[in-house]
Amino acid sequence: MSLKKIYKFTKRFFERQSKLSAIINKSRLFNTFECLYEMACIVFYNAIASRLNQQTLVITNTLSAFLSIFGQIFIHVSPRQLYYRNSIFINGVCELFLAYQMYQQWLCFKAVINDCSTIWTYYEVKNGDRATAPSHNICVNAHILHALWLFFNGALLAARNYSIIQMVKGLMYLLRREKERERRMQRQIFKAKRFRERKRNELERKIEKKKKELREQQLAERREIDEDYIVMEKRKLEDMDRQRQQLLMFN
């Protein structure tokens, strides 16, 4: 892979993009660097013999590296909200491992400074024999290596803290966005409810108006029927009076 491709690959993590994508990409970049770094720690502590705290450092580095690697695989297949929470939890656990590693490395560094001749003067060879080496050069190398490793572990601790801060920011942003979405949904539900109530009230008013019109129409029809009936009764009475008068005249 050429330098140009590597530059393009790393550049896209810091290009302008959506806030959540930028946070996730930066976190993935830091976590990938962290996994590679912890694998290098395992190689370093297995390659260089130290009789003080070596086994503890190798075990903690191995556990931290595998936890980080499997943790990244686990959190990358998680939903977005669980991605943030799982990342915060796993990075926090790895950070505890790293803090313990730094404490053990500091003990190693102090022990090398205090009694270099009994701690860093022997190397094992394949046939089981032990060969001595110049104490001064080995002590200087031990000082340099442990000082550098403390420095790089401090840098890794800062990077992991930055990653956790980014994840917390992303989670807070996501929760805030979820609250805003819920608020918008509640507002839309409230608007829809008001719209339905207004429509229902309009329909009720229209129904009442129709009922009133029908009632008035029925009253008008009944009134017309009553008037016709009164007219007919009057005509009947007039006819009966006329017939009675005619009978009286004939008699």
Secondary structure, 3 states (H helix, E strand, C coil): CCHHHHHHHHHCCCCCCCHHHHHHHHHHHHHHHHHHHHHHHHHHHHHCCCCCCHHHHHHHHHHHHHHHHHHHHHHHCCCHHHHHHHHHHHHHHHHHHHHHHHHHHHHHHHHHHHCHHHHCCEEECCCCCEEECCHHHHHHHHHHHHHHHHHHHHHHHHHHHHHHHHHHHHHHHHHHHHHHHHHHHHHHHHHHHHHHHHHHHHHHHHHHHHHHHHHHHHHHHHHHHHHHHHHHHHHHHHHHHHHHHHHHHHC
